[in-house]
């Protein structure tokens, strides 16, 4: 390959014994920080094409190659403070702030500590000398405390919200401590950003900076207030007539969003896009969802007691009931149109793999779901069809092993009468 002009790794080598393999992996590990590119491991391959064919493949990887992953680089530093951030759901997240260190090619000075259990288990205290690394050479984390500063005390996450001063409590079944005030400014900003996000109500132009300015100027205090904004008010934060008009138009258009988008936009704990869609398919309207009992919600495929209780409790919360009523009065859509064309694919599960000639995966998925079918991300004995395109990967191999019917886009179109 090098003779043909391809760029290849420097100092590649053919070895012949297990001891030589081990020694070479060690050598690469020692020199990896001096390479002009980042690596997190070394790959050992059989250097013979005929032998590779004989050794073969698993459903996902070649049997003639094995990867060795180097342990992440670790550095010692001083923990200066533990900062508490408040998220959209009120979760108080502790963040370690320490003297900057170089790790895996970047400067790192912060790492999430996640919750009180982790802090207590590692006995992490302000002023400690700590060992930090990048998990997977990507995410900074505190490995452990190396030593405590004299006179230091164990750290505990406060039981009051650092933003609004409201009580913060830990649920029995969670490790997270949460602010109990749903009108907390920190929660509010992130809730509005989530409400406006692309996968929720898709309000273009309502980013973090604009949301913060709307809150700072007291133009909004919850998401329902967005629908009372006018161009003149918005101009005071956007600075221009055109951008203000565009934002107001986007807010107005969001009233037509599908009900599952609204349910997702409400930020109910544990309810993502897929769960929101399943809720809407089951109950059909916001009113029906609000009246549903935990046992009814739990009957939805994929829902358990925790998710059912989360939905039920959210829909009984007085502030949320009032919020939904205001959204309804502003003309936000409260009914679900599944967009089903027919039930001809009902009971059939499809897995998509590879690149289809004329359809994107989202388009193919939409055609399947419109006809009552389901799409899955993995192949199993329960899979009815694998819809395969060019460069299909391990899913195709798995389907062949399990004897699952494999169809092309043309066959799929014939199946749905197109």
N, C-alpha and C positions, 0 to 999 in steps of 0.2 A: 504493500500500500504506500509506503514511503517513497518507493521508486516511481510511483504513479503521481506523486505530488500531494498525497494526503498528509495532513498534519497528524502525527502519531505521538504518543506519550514518550517522554525521554527515558532512556536507560531501561527499556523493556528487556526482559531476559527469559530464556528458556532454562528451566531447571528439571532435574531428573529424579530426585528422591524427596520423600516427605520432609526430611531434615532440611533440605535445600529450600523447599517451599516455606517452611516455618521461618528460616533465617531471612529469606527475601521479604516476607511480610514484615518482619521486625525492621529491616533496613528501610523499607518504604515508610514505615511509621515514624522513624527517626528523621527522615528527610521531608516529610509532607508539609511542614510549616515553611520550608524554603522554596517550595514549588511555586511557579507563577500562576497557579490556579488552586482552588480549594478541592480537597478530597476528604471523604470520611471513611474510606475503606479501600481494600485491594481485592481484585478478582483473580482467581486461579482457574485457568482453562486448559483443557486437553488440547495439545498442539498437533492434532491430526484429524482431518475432516472425515476420513473413513471411520476412525474410531468414534468420532462424535456421533455419526449416524448409527453406529452399533449401540452406543450407550443410550441414545434417545432422549426423550423429554418427559416431564410430568405434564399435567394439564396446564401448568402455569410457567414453569421454568425449565431450562435445559438441565439434564442430569450431569452433563460434562463440564459444568462450570459451578464454582462455589464462591460466595462473597464472604470476606472477612471484614467486619466493621470495627474500626478503632474506637476505643473509649474516648469520650469527649474531653477536650482540654479543660483543666480546672485551674482556677486562680484564687489566691487568698486576698481578701480585702476587708475594709471596715464598714460595718452597718451603721449608718448615721441616723436613720429614722425609719419608722414604719408609717407609711402614709395610708389613709383609708379613703378609698374611692367608693362612691355610691352609684350602682347601676340602675338600669331601667326598671327592674323588678324590686328595687329597694335593697338588693344585696350589698352588704358592706364588705368590700374586698381589700384585704391588707396587701400593700405593695412595699417591698424592701427597697430602700434608697441607700446606695452605698458608693464608696469612692470608685470612680471609673476604672475599669480594667479592659484590656484587649482580649477578646475571645473569638476564635474562629474568624478573624479578619475584621471584626467590628468592635467599636467601643460600647461597653455595656455598663449601665449604672443603676438599673432598676430590674426587679424581678417580682412576679406575683407570688404571694405566699398562700393564696387560696382561702384558708380558713383557720380557725382557732386550733383545731385538732392537729394540723400540720405544724403550726407554730409551737404548740405544747410538746408534741412528740419529739421535735428537733431541739426543743428548749432554746429557741432563738430570742435574743434580747437586744435591745438598742445598745450600741457601743461594742457589740461582739466583733471579734475577728471571725469572718465567715468564709466558707469555701463555696465558690459559685462556678457554674458551667452553663453551656448551652445544651439542653436536652436535644439529642438528634442533630447537634450542631446548628440549631435554629432558635429554640425557645430558652431564654435565660431562666435559670432556677438556682435557688439556694440549696446546696447539697447538705450542709450541716454547719453547726457552730463549732469553730475550732477552739475558741477560748472566750470566757466572759470578762468584761471589764470589772474591775474591783467595785463592789457596792451595787452592781446591777441587779435588777429584779425581773422575774418572769413577766412577759408581756401578755396582756389581755386586750382583745378588741373591745372598744368601749360599748356600753349598753345604751348609748344615745347616738343619734345620727349626727355626724360632724357638720352636715349641711343645714338641717332645719332644727336640730335639737330635740326631735321627737324620740320616743322610746324605740329601742332596737331590740328585737327578741330573736331567739333561736327556736325554730320548730323542732318538735321531738324527733321527727324522722329525717332531719336535714343537718348538715354540718354548717350551713350558712346562717349568718345573723342578718336579719332584715329590718330596715326602717319601716315602721308601721303606718307612716303618714303617706297616703297615696298622692297628696298634693305637695309632697317634698319637691323643692325646685330641681334637685339633681335628677330625681325620677322623672319629673315633668319634661325636662329638656330631652332626655333620651326617649321618653314615651312618644313625644311628638315626632322626633326624628324617625323612630320605628314606624309610627302610623303613616308617615309620608314616604317611607322607603319603597323601592321599586317593586318588591314582592308583596307589599301591603297595598296602600291606596295609590301608590305611584304618583305622588304630587311632585312634579319636576320643579326644580328651583328652590325647594324648601330644604336646604342643607343645614348643617350644624350652625354656621355663622348667622344665617337669617333667623333660625329658630331662637338662638340666644338673644339676638337683638329684639325680636318680638317679645320675648319674656322680660328683658331688661327694661323695655319701654312700657311694660304692662299692657300690651295690646292683646295678649292671649294669656289665659291661665289654665286652659286644657284644650284638647283637640277639637272640641265642639266650637270653640271660639274662632277657629280658622275659617269657619263658614259664615262668620259675621264680618270678616275683613273686607275692606273696599280698596280700590286702587290708590286713593289719596293717602290712606293710612300706610299701605305697604310701601309706597314711594318714600316714606320717611326712613325706611331701613334698606331698601334696594338702591335708592339714589337715582332711579330713572323711571320714566313713564312706561317704556316698553317692557322692561323686566318686571315691573309691578303688574302690568296687564297680563303678561304671560303667566305669572304666578296665580293671579286671581282666576284666570281661565283654567289652569291646571287643577286648582281647588274645586272649581265648579264641575269639571269633568269627572273628578273622583267620586262624585255622588252616584255615578252610574256603575261603579266598580262592583264586581261580583261579590255576593255575600261572604264567600269563603275568604276573600281578601280582607273584608271588614273584620271578620272574626279573628283572623291572624293579626290584623292591625291593632286590635284591642290589647294585645300583649298578655294574654292569659298564660300563666306559668305552665310550661310543658306542652303547649299547643303550637305546633309549627304549621307550615303550609299544608302538609298532607293531612294532618289531624283536623285542621280547620275545614278542609274539603270534605272529609268523611263525616264530620258533624253536620254540615249543610246537606249532604246527600241523604243523611238519615232523617233530619227534622224539617228541612225545606224552608224554614223562616227563622228570623231572629227571635220572634215571639215564642215559637215552639222550643227553640234551644233554651231560652230563659226559663221555660216552664218544665223542662225535662228533669227527671229525677236521676240520681246517681246510677241506679240499677238499669235504667233505660240507656243512659250514656255508655255504661260499661258493656252493653250488648253489642256495641260497634266493634267490628273486627279490628284488632290492633290496640284497642283501649283497655286499660286495666283500672283497678280501683283508684290509684293515685291520680291518673289523668281525669277520670270521671269526677272525683271529688274536687279537683282543681277547677274544672269547668263549672260544676254546680256552685261551689263557693264563690267563684268570680261573678256568676250571674245573680247571686243573692246579695252582693255587696251594694249598699245603698248609693254610694257615689257612682258606681258603674251603671246601675239602673237609671239614675238621673242622666248620666252622660249619654247612654244609648237613646233615651227618650228625646234628648236635645238633638242628637244626630238625625233621628227619625223626623223630627219637626223641620229640620233644615233640608229635608228631601233626600237624605242618603238612603240608598237602596237597602231594603231589609228582607228581601225574598231571594231565593236561590233558583237560578235556572241552570240545570245541569248541562244543557246543550246537547242532550242525548238525541241522536237521530233514530236509533232503533236499539233492540236488544239482541241483535243477531250474533254478537260475540259474548253474550252473557255467560259467565261460568268458565270462560277461557282466559288463560294467563299467558302473556307474551313477554319475551325477553328480547331486547334490541341489541344488536352488536354489529360493528363495522360501519362503513359509510354506504348509505343507500343511494341509488342513482339520482333520484329527483326529490326525495323527502329528507328533511332534517329529522333528528330523533324526536324533537318536540312536536313536529307536524304528524309523524307516525303515531306518537303516543296519543295525540288529540283524536286522530281518526279511530284509534282502538277504543278509547274511553267514551267517545261519542256513541259508540255502538255497544256499550255495556261491558266491554272487556277490561282486563286489568293488566298493568305493566309492572314487571318486577325487575330488580337490578341484578338478580343472580339466577342461575339455572339450577333446577332441582327436579325431582320426580313429579312434582306437581305442575311443572311448566307444560303448557299445551303446545306452544310453538316458539321457536327461535327465529326471529326475523333477521336474516343475516345479509350484510352488504359486503363491499370490498374491504380487505384487510381486517376481517373478523378475527378476534383473538381467542383467548382461553375459553370464553363462553361457548364458542362454536365447538371447540374440542370437548368440553364438558357435555354438551348436548349430544354429540356423537357417541360418547361413552355411555350415556344414559338412555340412548335410543329415542330422544325427543325429536319430534318432527321439525325439520329445518325448512323454512320457506324463503323465497326471494321477494323483493318488492312487487314484481309482476304477479306472482302467485297471491300475495297479500291483497293487491288491488282487485284481482279476480274474485277473491273471497268476499270482499265487501261490495262487489258490483260496480267497480269503477273502471 
